[in-house]
Amino acid sequence: MATRRDARASARKIFRVWEWIDVPTTDDDVRRRAVTLLTAMHMVLTATVLRAAARMGYFERKSVGRGEMVKFGALNSASVALLNLSLGFNSVGFYQMSKLSIIPVTVGLQMTYFDKKFSARVKLSLAVLLVGVGASTVTDVQLNATGFVIGLLSVITTSIGQILTGSLQQKLGLSSTQLLCAAAPWMALTLVILAPPVDGALNGGNILESNHSSEVMCYALMSCFLAILVNFATFAVIGKCSAVTYQVIGHLKTMLVLGFGFVVVGDPVVAKNIAGLVVALFGMILYARAEMRDRALTTASKSTADTESSAR
């Protein structure tokens, strides 16, 4: 019969596999060293599986302009590389702050360049959410010029990339799966090119000469298969909802990981983290309610406009 210690050991292994998919922390040098290469492996497998699924008839593969997909893939790959460099050149606290700033930057870009409206209720709920997540995750904040520029670029490219993920689906008439299938090869190719210099800058050496244990390779392979689901979910959520909603769900995942660490893995419980967790979850509930209300009002407004148009 499994003991409590065995259960926690198993939980830590599951936790570690999950963290392979997410942005690395400074606690795990192996993942930090090869994280861009690992992400490239994720995209290579994603592209391969989607191509195979299309040939087997699970979905219809649509032809998309190569130039547009190359630019889209390069932008998303640059976002990944810059996020990894941001973590390498900044403190973990500043990196977490830059991740938090993606939501307000996305809101600002959509309001300025995409004529999207956000109600006061949504803005307030997002502010509550960010305060809670910040209290739970942001610790030591240290600034330097190079890290600040890299962090700024990572936030901008990530925001634009996620906005385009939604807008391109509407513009080209593609499903989330079709867009991912079209973009994944170019994202994989760009990440393969970027991996040696980016991971080399973080590691101070040539990652292609690194040797990893069979256990590490096993975790990497497991993360590749899990990443297919993550990539699919990313495009689906942004396509069906919005880039902001995707970021909110991403912060929910962070809060669940923190809670998992407290309850199952046995991480030390800190009052500040718990308080931040509660505030963040409250902000997410407020956001969900505000978003559903705004969608209902938008639907009712369109219905009224269609009725008046038909009457004429």
C-alpha positions in Angstrom: 0.0 0.0 0.0 1.4 3.4 -1.0 2.5 5.7 1.8 1.9 9.4 2.0 5.6 9.9 1.2 5.2 7.8 -2.0 2.1 9.8 -3.0 4.0 13.1 -2.6 6.9 11.7 -4.6 4.6 10.8 -7.4 2.9 14.2 -7.2 6.2 15.9 -7.5 7.0 13.9 -10.7 3.6 14.9 -12.2 4.2 18.5 -11.1 7.7 18.5 -12.7 6.3 17.2 -16.1 3.7 20.0 -16.0 6.3 22.6 -15.3 8.3 21.4 -18.4 5.5 22.9 -20.5 5.5 26.2 -18.7 8.1 28.9 -18.6 11.1 27.6 -16.6 12.1 28.8 -13.1 15.6 29.5 -12.0 15.5 26.4 -9.7 15.9 24.0 -12.6 19.0 24.7 -14.6 18.4 21.9 -17.1 15.1 23.3 -18.2 16.4 26.8 -18.2 19.3 25.7 -20.4 17.3 24.0 -23.1 13.8 25.5 -22.8 13.7 27.1 -26.3 14.9 23.9 -27.9 12.3 22.0 -25.8 9.6 24.4 -27.1 10.9 23.7 -30.7 10.5 20.0 -30.0 6.9 20.7 -28.9 6.1 22.5 -32.1 7.7 19.9 -34.3 5.6 17.2 -32.8 2.5 19.4 -32.9 3.0 20.1 -36.6 3.6 16.4 -37.3 0.5 15.2 -35.4 -1.8 17.8 -37.0 -0.6 16.9 -40.5 -1.2 13.2 -39.8 -4.7 14.0 -38.3 -5.6 16.1 -41.4 -4.6 13.2 -43.7 -6.7 10.8 -41.7 -9.7 13.1 -42.2 -10.1 14.4 -38.6 -10.3 17.9 -39.9 -10.0 19.8 -43.2 -6.6 21.4 -43.9 -7.0 24.7 -45.6 -4.5 26.5 -47.7 -3.2 29.7 -46.2 -0.8 32.3 -47.7 2.8 31.3 -46.9 3.9 34.9 -46.3 1.3 35.5 -43.6 2.0 32.3 -41.8 5.8 32.9 -41.9 5.3 36.3 -40.3 2.8 34.9 -37.8 5.1 32.0 -36.9 8.2 34.2 -36.6 6.3 36.6 -34.3 5.1 33.8 -31.9 8.6 32.2 -31.9 10.2 35.6 -31.1 7.8 35.9 -28.2 8.9 32.5 -26.8 12.6 33.4 -27.3 12.2 36.8 -25.7 10.3 35.4 -22.7 13.1 32.9 -22.1 15.7 35.7 -22.4 13.7 37.9 -20.1 13.9 35.3 -17.4 17.6 34.8 -18.0 18.5 38.5 -17.8 16.0 39.6 -15.1 15.1 38.5 -11.6 12.2 36.1 -11.3 10.1 38.9 -9.7 10.6 41.3 -12.6 9.8 38.4 -15.0 6.5 37.7 -13.2 5.7 41.4 -13.4 6.3 41.5 -17.1 4.0 38.5 -17.5 1.3 40.3 -15.5 1.6 43.4 -17.8 0.6 41.3 -20.8 -3.1 41.7 -19.9 -3.1 45.6 -19.7 -0.9 45.8 -22.8 -3.3 43.5 -24.7 -6.3 45.5 -23.6 -4.6 48.7 -24.7 -3.6 47.4 -28.1 -7.0 46.0 -28.8 -8.7 49.3 -27.8 -6.3 51.4 -29.8 -5.8 49.4 -33.0 -8.6 46.9 -33.1 -11.5 49.1 -31.9 -12.4 46.6 -29.2 -14.4 47.9 -26.2 -13.9 46.8 -22.6 -16.5 47.7 -20.0 -15.6 49.2 -16.6 -16.6 45.9 -15.0 -14.1 44.0 -17.0 -11.3 46.4 -16.4 -12.0 46.4 -12.6 -12.1 42.6 -12.5 -8.8 42.4 -14.3 -7.2 44.9 -11.9 -8.4 42.7 -8.9 -7.0 39.6 -10.6 -3.6 41.2 -11.3 -3.3 42.4 -7.7 -3.9 38.9 -6.5 -1.6 37.1 -8.9 1.1 39.7 -8.2 0.8 39.2 -4.4 1.1 35.5 -4.9 4.0 35.3 -7.4 6.1 38.5 -7.4 9.0 38.5 -5.0 12.4 40.0 -5.6 12.2 42.7 -8.3 15.6 43.8 -9.7 16.0 46.0 -12.8 18.8 46.3 -15.4 18.7 48.1 -18.8 19.2 45.0 -21.0 16.7 42.9 -19.1 14.1 45.8 -19.2 14.4 46.1 -23.0 14.1 42.4 -23.5 11.2 42.2 -21.0 9.4 45.0 -22.8 9.8 43.4 -26.2 8.6 40.0 -24.8 5.4 41.6 -23.6 4.7 43.4 -26.8 5.4 40.4 -29.1 3.4 38.1 -26.8 0.4 40.5 -26.8 0.4 41.1 -30.5 0.9 37.3 -31.2 -2.1 36.4 -29.1 -4.3 39.1 -30.6 -3.4 37.9 -34.1 -4.2 34.3 -33.1 -7.8 35.4 -32.7 -8.0 37.9 -35.5 -6.5 35.7 -38.2 -9.0 32.9 -37.4 -11.8 35.4 -38.1 -10.0 37.1 -41.1 -9.1 33.9 -42.9 -12.2 31.9 -41.9 -10.1 29.2 -40.1 -10.8 27.1 -37.1 -8.2 27.1 -34.3 -7.0 23.7 -35.5 -6.6 24.8 -39.1 -4.6 27.9 -38.1 -2.4 25.9 -35.7 -1.8 23.3 -38.5 -0.8 26.1 -40.9 1.4 28.0 -38.5 3.1 25.2 -36.5 5.7 24.2 -39.1 6.9 27.8 -39.4 6.9 28.2 -35.6 8.9 25.0 -35.3 11.4 26.1 -37.9 11.9 29.5 -36.4 12.3 28.0 -32.9 14.9 25.5 -34.1 16.9 28.4 -35.6 16.6 30.5 -32.5 17.2 27.7 -29.9 21.0 27.5 -30.1 21.7 31.3 -29.7 19.0 31.9 -27.2 19.6 28.8 -25.0 23.3 29.3 -25.5 23.0 32.9 -24.1 21.2 31.5 -21.1 23.6 28.7 -20.6 26.9 30.2 -21.6 27.7 27.3 -23.9 26.6 25.2 -26.8 23.3 23.4 -26.0 23.9 21.0 -28.8 26.8 19.6 -26.9 24.8 19.1 -23.7 24.3 15.6 -22.4 21.0 14.8 -20.6 20.1 11.7 -18.5 17.5 9.2 -19.7 15.1 10.5 -17.0 15.4 14.1 -18.3 14.8 12.9 -21.9 11.8 10.9 -20.7 10.3 14.0 -19.1 11.0 16.0 -22.3 9.2 13.4 -24.4 6.2 13.4 -22.0 6.1 17.2 -22.1 6.0 17.1 -26.0 2.8 15.0 -26.0 1.2 17.2 -23.3 2.2 20.3 -25.2 0.1 19.2 -28.2 -2.9 19.6 -26.0 -1.7 22.9 -24.6 -1.0 24.3 -28.1 -4.4 23.2 -29.3 -6.2 24.6 -26.2 -4.3 28.0 -26.6 -5.5 28.5 -30.2 -9.0 27.2 -29.4 -9.5 29.5 -26.3 -8.2 32.6 -28.1 -10.3 31.8 -31.1 -13.5 31.2 -29.2 -13.0 33.8 -26.5 -10.2 36.4 -26.6 -6.5 36.9 -26.0 -7.4 38.5 -22.6 -9.5 35.6 -21.5 -6.6 33.3 -22.5 -4.3 35.3 -20.2 -6.9 35.1 -17.4 -7.0 31.3 -17.8 -3.2 31.2 -17.8 -3.2 33.0 -14.4 -5.8 30.5 -13.2 -3.4 27.8 -14.1 -0.7 29.5 -12.1 -3.0 29.7 -9.1 -3.9 26.1 -9.4 -0.2 25.2 -9.6 0.4 27.2 -6.4 -2.5 25.5 -4.6 -1.3 22.1 -5.8 2.1 22.8 -4.4 0.6 23.8 -1.0 -1.8 20.9 -0.7 -0.1 17.9 -2.4 3.6 18.6 -2.8 4.0 20.1 0.6 5.4 23.6 -0.2 5.5 25.9 2.8 2.3 27.9 3.3 2.9 31.7 3.3 0.1 34.0 4.3 0.9 36.5 1.5 0.6 33.8 -1.1 -2.7 32.5 0.3 -4.2 36.0 0.4 -3.0 36.7 -3.1 -4.5 33.4 -4.2 -7.9 34.2 -2.7 -7.9 37.7 -4.3 -6.9 36.4 -7.7 -9.7 33.8 -7.7 -12.1 36.5 -6.7 -10.9 38.6 -9.6 -11.4 35.7 -12.0 -15.0 35.2 -10.8 -15.7 38.9 -11.3 -14.1 38.7 -14.8 -16.2 35.7 -15.8 -19.4 37.4 -14.6 -18.5 40.7 -16.3 -17.5 39.0 -19.6 -20.7 36.9 -19.7 -22.8 40.0 -19.0 -21.0 42.0 -21.8 -21.4 39.2 -24.2 -25.2 38.9 -23.4 -25.6 42.7 -24.0 -23.7 42.5 -27.3 -25.8 39.6 -28.5 -29.0 41.4 -27.5 -27.8 44.6 -29.2 -27.1 42.7 -32.4 -30.4 41.0 -32.3 -32.2 44.3 -31.9 -30.3 45.8 -34.8 -31.1 42.8 -37.1 -34.8 43.1 -36.2 -34.9 46.8 -37.0 -33.0 46.2 -40.2 -35.5 43.5 -41.3 -38.4 45.8 -40.5 -37.1 48.4 -42.9 
